Amino acid sequence: MSTEAGAAVVVGADGSASSLTAVRAAATEAVERGRPLRIVHAFIWAELSGPDGGTVYGPHDSRMRADAAHILATSLAEAEKAAPGVDATTALVDGNPAPVLLGESRDAVLLVIGDRGLDGFRSLLLGSVALHLTTHAACPVLVVRGRDNATGPVVVGVDGSAGSAAAVGFAIEQAARRKTGLTAVRAWDALDVWGQKDTMPLVSEPGGLEAEEHRVLSESLAGWGQRYPEVTIQQETVRGRPAAVLIDHSQHAQLLVTGDRGRGGFTGLLLGSVTQTVLHHAVCPVAVVPSESTLRGRLSWTSTR
């Protein structure tokens, strides 16, 4: 991820209805952030080479490139219509979508993608490219899915981990830009679905466990209200499984924000199980925000690809 003043919001475009929705959302993000917009199409056919070094499609290659250029032109027109005045450029990059967009994420302030593209697997709940990017991208990823609810709050899942701390910062900035409220949600139950059973304090008084959850949530939000006094912050502790609770909140949210990994005890997983479930089932756009340490590791990893 780049925090340079000229760093762009990057959006993947493949001509699908999902990607055009993502382009419109990305254009709005770019204008609200005062950032340029970079619309990228990965030209996969260049990867299919024949024995003589030419593409296996031969003379059809020029037509396919023309089709790709048309996708970018259509996407650019959609971006300019959605966000008049957006500083948008297009790029046709040879390669498969996932590695192309991973490379783009190194210098992006935000990567925006649709939840499904033209990969032929319409029955999948989340496209393979989208899942790969939320797992490996070197910047926050906004997956545009579900319905548009401009009047709802920004909702963020909080579990006290480094990942959720980064998510809280991203979420409150989004709430400020969108001129809406922030709902911070901490889900819990007595079986400790977050995987913290061994570290959870022993409580004997009635309501003691719930009080502890309130304390953790309040500490996670400490200081943000002073930095963003214009944002109304609502705190909710809900007894239940985190994924189910967040999906339920997505019914009324305009954006759901989550960290890439929580405190579920499975630190070897590249993407937390709660985040994966939310990505598959939320009914509003979802932003996945890696922690700073995760971003450093991903920047190092993508630099060797």
C-alpha positions as a Markdown table, in Angstrom:
| # | Residue | x | y | z |
|---|---|---|---|---|
| 1 | Met | 0.0 | 0.0 | 0.0 |
| 2 | Ser | 1.2 | 3.5 | -0.8 |
| 3 | Thr | 0.3 | 6.5 | 1.3 |
| 4 | Glu | 2.0 | 8.9 | -1.2 |
| 5 | Ala | -0.2 | 11.9 | -2.2 |
| 6 | Gly | -0.4 | 10.6 | -5.8 |
| 7 | Ala | -1.3 | 7.1 | -4.9 |
| 8 | Ala | -4.4 | 5.9 | -6.7 |
| 9 | Val | -7.6 | 4.1 | -6.0 |
| 10 | Val | -7.3 | 1.1 | -8.3 |
| 11 | Val | -10.2 | -0.9 | -9.7 |
| 12 | Gly | -10.3 | -4.1 | -11.7 |
| 13 | Ala | -12.4 | -4.0 | -14.9 |
| 14 | Asp | -13.4 | -7.0 | -16.9 |
| 15 | Gly | -16.7 | -5.9 | -18.6 |
| 16 | Ser | -19.0 | -7.7 | -16.2 |
| 17 | Ala | -21.9 | -6.0 | -14.5 |
| 18 | Ser | -20.1 | -6.6 | -11.2 |
| 19 | Ser | -17.0 | -4.8 | -12.3 |
| 20 | Leu | -18.9 | -1.9 | -13.7 |
| 21 | Thr | -20.6 | -1.5 | -10.3 |
| 22 | Ala | -17.1 | -1.6 | -8.7 |
| 23 | Val | -15.9 | 1.0 | -11.2 |
| 24 | Arg | -18.7 | 3.4 | -10.1 |
| 25 | Ala | -17.9 | 2.8 | -6.4 |
| 26 | Ala | -14.2 | 3.3 | -7.0 |
| 27 | Ala | -14.8 | 6.6 | -8.8 |
| 28 | Thr | -16.8 | 7.9 | -5.9 |
| 29 | Glu | -14.0 | 6.7 | -3.5 |
| 30 | Ala | -11.4 | 8.4 | -5.5 |
| 31 | Val | -13.2 | 11.8 | -5.6 |
| 32 | Glu | -14.0 | 11.6 | -1.9 |
| 33 | Arg | -10.4 | 10.9 | -1.0 |
| 34 | Gly | -9.0 | 13.4 | -3.5 |
| 35 | Arg | -7.1 | 10.6 | -5.2 |
| 36 | Pro | -6.7 | 9.7 | -8.9 |
| 37 | Leu | -8.5 | 6.6 | -10.2 |
| 38 | Arg | -6.7 | 3.9 | -12.1 |
| 39 | Ile | -8.9 | 1.4 | -14.1 |
| 40 | Val | -7.0 | -1.8 | -14.9 |
| 41 | His | -7.9 | -4.6 | -17.3 |
| 42 | Ala | -5.8 | -7.7 | -17.2 |
| 43 | Phe | -5.3 | -9.1 | -20.7 |
| 44 | Ile | -5.2 | -12.8 | -20.0 |
| 45 | Trp | -5.0 | -13.9 | -23.7 |
| 46 | Ala | -1.4 | -12.6 | -23.9 |
| 47 | Glu | -0.5 | -15.5 | -21.5 |
| 48 | Leu | -1.6 | -18.1 | -24.0 |
| 49 | Ser | 1.4 | -18.4 | -26.3 |
| 50 | Gly | 1.9 | -20.8 | -29.1 |
| 51 | Pro | 5.1 | -22.7 | -29.9 |
| 52 | Asp | 6.3 | -19.8 | -32.1 |
| 53 | Gly | 5.9 | -17.3 | -29.4 |
| 54 | Gly | 2.8 | -15.8 | -30.8 |
| 55 | Thr | -0.6 | -16.1 | -29.2 |
| 56 | Val | -2.6 | -19.2 | -29.8 |
| 57 | Tyr | -5.3 | -17.0 | -31.2 |
| 58 | Gly | -3.1 | -15.7 | -34.0 |
| 59 | Pro | -4.9 | -13.0 | -36.0 |
| 60 | His | -7.7 | -12.8 | -33.5 |
| 61 | Asp | -5.3 | -11.3 | -31.0 |
| 62 | Ser | -5.8 | -7.8 | -32.4 |
| 63 | Arg | -9.6 | -8.1 | -32.1 |
| 64 | Met | -9.3 | -9.3 | -28.5 |
| 65 | Arg | -7.2 | -6.3 | -27.7 |
| 66 | Ala | -9.7 | -4.1 | -29.3 |
| 67 | Asp | -12.4 | -5.7 | -27.1 |
| 68 | Ala | -10.2 | -5.1 | -24.0 |
| 69 | Ala | -9.8 | -1.5 | -25.0 |
| 70 | His | -13.6 | -1.2 | -25.4 |
| 71 | Ile | -14.0 | -2.6 | -21.8 |
| 72 | Leu | -11.7 | 0.1 | -20.5 |
| 73 | Ala | -13.4 | 2.8 | -22.5 |
| 74 | Thr | -16.8 | 1.7 | -21.2 |
| 75 | Ser | -15.5 | 1.6 | -17.7 |
| 76 | Leu | -14.0 | 5.1 | -18.0 |
| 77 | Ala | -17.3 | 6.5 | -19.2 |
| 78 | Glu | -19.1 | 4.8 | -16.2 |
| 79 | Ala | -16.5 | 6.3 | -13.8 |
| 80 | Glu | -16.9 | 9.8 | -15.2 |
| 81 | Lys | -20.7 | 9.5 | -15.1 |
| 82 | Ala | -20.7 | 8.3 | -11.5 |
| 83 | Ala | -18.2 | 10.9 | -10.2 |
| 84 | Pro | -18.0 | 13.9 | -12.4 |
| 85 | Gly | -14.5 | 15.5 | -12.3 |
| 86 | Val | -12.8 | 12.2 | -11.3 |
| 87 | Asp | -9.1 | 12.1 | -12.4 |
| 88 | Ala | -9.2 | 8.7 | -14.1 |
| 89 | Thr | -6.8 | 6.8 | -16.3 |
| 90 | Thr | -6.9 | 3.3 | -17.8 |
| 91 | Ala | -4.3 | 0.6 | -18.2 |
| 92 | Leu | -4.3 | -2.6 | -20.3 |
| 93 | Val | -1.9 | -5.0 | -18.6 |
| 94 | Asp | -0.9 | -8.4 | -19.9 |
| 95 | Gly | -1.4 | -11.2 | -17.5 |
| 96 | Asn | -3.9 | -13.0 | -15.3 |
| 97 | Pro | -6.3 | -10.9 | -13.2 |
| 98 | Ala | -5.1 | -12.0 | -9.8 |
| 99 | Pro | -1.3 | -11.4 | -10.2 |
| 100 | Val | -1.9 | -8.2 | -12.2 |
| 101 | Leu | -4.1 | -6.6 | -9.5 |
| 102 | Leu | -1.8 | -7.9 | -6.7 |
| 103 | Gly | 1.0 | -6.0 | -8.4 |
| 104 | Glu | -1.2 | -2.9 | -8.7 |
| 105 | Ser | -2.0 | -3.1 | -4.9 |
| 106 | Arg | 1.6 | -2.3 | -4.0 |
| 107 | Asp | 1.2 | 1.3 | -5.1 |
| 108 | Ala | -2.5 | 1.7 | -4.4 |
| 109 | Val | -4.2 | 3.4 | -1.5 |
| 110 | Leu | -7.3 | 1.1 | -2.1 |
| 111 | Leu | -8.1 | -1.8 | -4.4 |
| 112 | Val | -11.8 | -2.0 | -5.5 |
| 113 | Ile | -13.2 | -5.1 | -7.1 |
| 114 | Gly | -16.5 | -6.7 | -7.9 |
| 115 | Asp | -17.5 | -9.9 | -6.1 |
| 116 | Arg | -17.8 | -11.9 | -9.3 |
| 117 | Gly | -16.4 | -11.5 | -12.8 |
| 118 | Leu | -16.5 | -13.2 | -16.1 |
| 119 | Asp | -14.9 | -16.4 | -15.0 |
| 120 | Gly | -17.7 | -18.7 | -15.9 |
| 121 | Phe | -18.5 | -19.7 | -12.3 |
| 122 | Arg | -21.7 | -17.8 | -11.7 |
| 123 | Ser | -22.8 | -20.2 | -9.0 |
| 124 | Leu | -19.9 | -19.4 | -6.7 |
| 125 | Leu | -20.8 | -17.0 | -3.9 |
| 126 | Leu | -17.5 | -15.1 | -4.3 |
| 127 | Gly | -15.3 | -15.1 | -7.3 |
| 128 | Ser | -11.9 | -16.8 | -7.1 |
| 129 | Val | -10.1 | -13.6 | -8.1 |
| 130 | Ala | -11.9 | -11.6 | -5.4 |
| 131 | Leu | -11.1 | -14.2 | -2.7 |
| 132 | His | -7.4 | -14.3 | -3.8 |
| 133 | Leu | -7.1 | -10.5 | -3.7 |
| 134 | Thr | -8.6 | -10.1 | -0.2 |
| 135 | Thr | -6.2 | -12.8 | 1.0 |
| 136 | His | -3.0 | -11.4 | -0.5 |
| 137 | Ala | -3.4 | -7.7 | -1.6 |
| 138 | Ala | -0.9 | -5.2 | -0.2 |
| 139 | Cys | -3.6 | -2.6 | 0.6 |
| 140 | Pro | -7.2 | -2.6 | 1.9 |
| 141 | Val | -9.6 | -4.2 | -0.5 |
| 142 | Leu | -13.2 | -3.0 | -1.1 |
| 143 | Val | -15.4 | -5.8 | -2.5 |
| 144 | Val | -18.5 | -4.3 | -4.0 |
| 145 | Arg | -21.4 | -6.7 | -3.5 |
| 146 | Gly | -25.0 | -6.7 | -2.4 |
| 147 | Arg | -27.3 | -3.7 | -2.5 |
| 148 | Asp | -26.5 | 0.0 | -2.2 |
| 149 | Asn | -27.8 | 1.5 | 1.0 |
| 150 | Ala | -26.7 | 5.1 | 1.1 |
| 151 | Thr | -28.6 | 5.9 | 4.3 |
| 152 | Gly | -27.2 | 3.1 | 6.5 |
| 153 | Pro | -24.2 | 3.3 | 8.9 |
| 154 | Val | -20.7 | 2.0 | 8.4 |
| 155 | Val | -20.4 | -1.2 | 10.5 |
| 156 | Val | -17.1 | -2.5 | 11.8 |
| 157 | Gly | -16.4 | -5.8 | 13.5 |
| 158 | Val | -14.2 | -5.4 | 16.6 |
| 159 | Asp | -12.4 | -8.2 | 18.4 |
| 160 | Gly | -9.4 | -6.4 | 20.0 |
| 161 | Ser | -6.8 | -7.8 | 17.5 |
| 162 | Ala | -4.4 | -5.7 | 15.5 |
| 163 | Gly | -6.4 | -6.5 | 12.4 |
| 164 | Ser | -9.6 | -5.1 | 13.9 |
| 165 | Ala | -7.7 | -2.0 | 15.1 |
| 166 | Ala | -6.7 | -1.2 | 11.5 |
| 167 | Ala | -10.3 | -1.9 | 10.5 |
| 168 | Val | -11.7 | 0.6 | 13.1 |
| 169 | Gly | -9.4 | 3.4 | 11.7 |
| 170 | Phe | -10.5 | 2.6 | 8.2 |
| 171 | Ala | -14.2 | 2.4 | 9.1 |
| 172 | Ile | -14.4 | 5.7 | 11.0 |
| 173 | Glu | -12.6 | 7.5 | 8.1 |
| 174 | Gln | -15.2 | 6.0 | 5.8 |
| 175 | Ala | -18.0 | 7.1 | 8.0 |
| 176 | Ala | -16.6 | 10.7 | 8.1 |
| 177 | Arg | -16.3 | 10.8 | 4.3 |
| 178 | Arg | -19.8 | 9.4 | 3.8 |
| 179 | Lys | -21.3 | 11.7 | 6.5 |
| 180 | Thr | -22.9 | 8.8 | 8.3 |
| 181 | Gly | -22.6 | 7.1 | 11.7 |
| 182 | Leu | -20.3 | 4.2 | 12.8 |
| 183 | Thr | -21.6 | 1.1 | 14.4 |
| 184 | Ala | -18.9 | -0.9 | 16.2 |
| 185 | Val | -19.9 | -4.5 | 16.9 |
| 186 | Arg | -18.3 | -7.0 | 19.2 |
| 187 | Ala | -19.9 | -10.4 | 19.0 |
| 188 | Trp | -19.3 | -12.9 | 21.8 |
| 189 | Asp | -20.7 | -15.9 | 23.5 |
| 190 | Ala | -19.9 | -18.1 | 26.5 |
| 191 | Leu | -18.2 | -20.6 | 24.3 |
| 192 | Asp | -15.8 | -17.9 | 23.1 |
| 193 | Val | -16.3 | -18.2 | 19.3 |
| 194 | Trp | -13.4 | -15.8 | 18.9 |
| 195 | Gly | -11.0 | -18.5 | 20.2 |
| 196 | Gln | -9.9 | -16.7 | 23.3 |
| 197 | Lys | -11.2 | -19.1 | 25.9 |
| 198 | Asp | -7.8 | -19.7 | 27.4 |
| 199 | Thr | -7.2 | -16.0 | 27.9 |
| 200 | Met | -10.7 | -14.8 | 28.8 |
| 201 | Pro | -10.9 | -13.6 | 32.4 |
| 202 | Leu | -12.8 | -15.6 | 35.0 |
| 203 | Val | -15.9 | -13.9 | 36.1 |
| 204 | Ser | -18.4 | -15.0 | 38.7 |
| 205 | Glu | -20.8 | -12.1 | 39.1 |
| 206 | Pro | -23.8 | -12.0 | 36.8 |
| 207 | Gly | -23.2 | -10.0 | 33.7 |
| 208 | Gly | -19.4 | -10.0 | 34.3 |
| 209 | Leu | -18.6 | -11.5 | 31.0 |
| 210 | Glu | -20.7 | -9.0 | 29.1 |
| 211 | Ala | -19.1 | -6.2 | 31.1 |
| 212 | Glu | -15.7 | -7.4 | 30.0 |
| 213 | Glu | -16.8 | -7.4 | 26.4 |
| 214 | His | -18.0 | -3.8 | 26.7 |
| 215 | Arg | -14.7 | -2.9 | 28.2 |
| 216 | Val | -12.7 | -4.4 | 25.3 |
| 217 | Leu | -15.0 | -2.7 | 22.8 |
| 218 | Ser | -14.6 | 0.7 | 24.5 |
| 219 | Glu | -10.8 | 0.4 | 24.6 |
| 220 | Ser | -10.7 | -0.5 | 20.9 |
| 221 | Leu | -12.6 | 2.8 | 20.1 |
| 222 | Ala | -10.6 | 5.0 | 22.6 |
| 223 | Gly | -9.6 | 8.3 | 21.0 |
| 224 | Trp | -11.4 | 7.9 | 17.7 |
| 225 | Gly | -14.4 | 10.0 | 18.9 |
| 226 | Gln | -12.0 | 12.9 | 19.6 |
| 227 | Arg | -10.4 | 12.7 | 16.2 |
| 228 | Tyr | -13.7 | 12.5 | 14.4 |
| 229 | Pro | -16.2 | 14.4 | 16.5 |
| 230 | Glu | -18.6 | 14.7 | 13.6 |
| 231 | Val | -19.1 | 10.9 | 13.5 |
| 232 | Thr | -21.7 | 9.4 | 15.9 |
| 233 | Ile | -20.3 | 6.1 | 17.2 |
| 234 | Gln | -22.6 | 3.4 | 18.4 |
| 235 | Gln | -21.2 | 0.5 | 20.4 |
| 236 | Glu | -22.9 | -2.9 | 20.4 |
| 237 | Thr | -21.9 | -6.0 | 22.1 |
| 238 | Val | -24.0 | -8.9 | 20.8 |
| 239 | Arg | -24.0 | -12.5 | 22.1 |
| 240 | Gly | -23.7 | -14.7 | 19.0 |
| 241 | Arg | -21.3 | -16.0 | 16.4 |
| 242 | Pro | -19.3 | -13.1 | 14.9 |
| 243 | Ala | -19.9 | -14.0 | 11.2 |
| 244 | Ala | -23.7 | -14.4 | 11.7 |
| 245 | Val | -23.9 | -11.2 | 13.8 |
| 246 | Leu | -22.0 | -9.2 | 11.1 |
| 247 | Ile | -24.0 | -10.6 | 8.3 |
| 248 | Asp | -27.1 | -9.6 | 10.1 |
| 249 | His | -25.8 | -6.1 | 10.5 |
| 250 | Ser | -25.0 | -5.9 | 6.8 |
| 251 | Gln | -28.7 | -5.9 | 6.1 |
| 252 | His | -28.9 | -2.3 | 7.2 |
| 253 | Ala | -25.3 | -1.1 | 6.5 |
| 254 | Gln | -23.9 | 0.8 | 3.6 |
| 255 | Leu | -20.5 | -0.7 | 4.3 |
| 256 | Leu | -19.2 | -3.5 | 6.4 |
| 257 | Val | -15.5 | -3.3 | 7.5 |
| 258 | Thr | -13.5 | -6.2 | 8.9 |
| 259 | Gly | -9.9 | -7.1 | 9.5 |
| 260 | Asp | -8.3 | -9.8 | 7.5 |
| 261 | Arg | -7.7 | -12.1 | 10.5 |
| 262 | Gly | -9.1 | -12.0 | 14.0 |
| 263 | Arg | -8.2 | -13.7 | 17.3 |
| 264 | Gly | -9.6 | -17.0 | 16.4 |
| 265 | Gly | -6.5 | -19.0 | 17.2 |
| 266 | Phe | -5.8 | -19.9 | 13.6 |
| 267 | Thr | -3.0 | -17.5 | 12.9 |
| 268 | Gly | -1.6 | -19.7 | 10.1 |
| 269 | Leu | -4.7 | -18.9 | 8.0 |
| 270 | Leu | -4.2 | -16.2 | 5.5 |
| 271 | Leu | -7.7 | -15.0 | 5.8 |
| 272 | Gly | -9.8 | -15.4 | 8.9 |
| 273 | Ser | -12.8 | -17.7 | 8.9 |
| 274 | Val | -15.2 | -14.9 | 10.0 |
| 275 | Thr | -14.0 | -12.6 | 7.2 |
| 276 | Gln | -14.3 | -15.4 | 4.6 |
| 277 | Thr | -17.9 | -16.1 | 5.7 |
| 278 | Val | -18.8 | -12.4 | 5.6 |
| 279 | Leu | -17.3 | -12.0 | 2.2 |
| 280 | His | -19.5 | -14.8 | 0.9 |
| 281 | His | -22.8 | -13.8 | 2.5 |
| 282 | Ala | -22.9 | -10.1 | 3.4 |
| 283 | Val | -25.6 | -8.1 | 1.6 |
| 284 | Cys | -23.6 | -4.9 | 1.4 |
| 285 | Pro | -20.1 | -4.0 | 0.2 |
| 286 | Val | -17.3 | -5.3 | 2.4 |
| 287 | Ala | -13.9 | -3.7 | 3.0 |
| 288 | Val | -11.1 | -6.0 | 4.2 |
| 289 | Val | -8.4 | -4.1 | 6.0 |
| 290 | Pro | -5.1 | -5.9 | 6.9 |
| 291 | Ser | -3.0 | -4.9 | 9.9 |
| 292 | Glu | 0.2 | -2.9 | 9.4 |
| 293 | Ser | 2.3 | -6.0 | 10.1 |
| 294 | Thr | 0.3 | -8.0 | 7.5 |
| 295 | Leu | 0.7 | -5.3 | 5.0 |
| 296 | Arg | 4.5 | -5.2 | 5.5 |
| 297 | Gly | 4.7 | -8.9 | 5.0 |
| 298 | Arg | 2.5 | -8.8 | 1.8 |
| 299 | Leu | 4.6 | -5.9 | 0.4 |
| 300 | Ser | 7.7 | -8.1 | 0.8 |
| 301 | Trp | 5.9 | -11.1 | -0.7 |
| 302 | Thr | 4.6 | -9.3 | -3.8 |
| 303 | Ser | 8.0 | -7.7 | -4.4 |
| 304 | Thr | 9.4 | -11.2 | -5.1 |
| 305 | Arg | 6.6 | -12.2 | -7.5 |
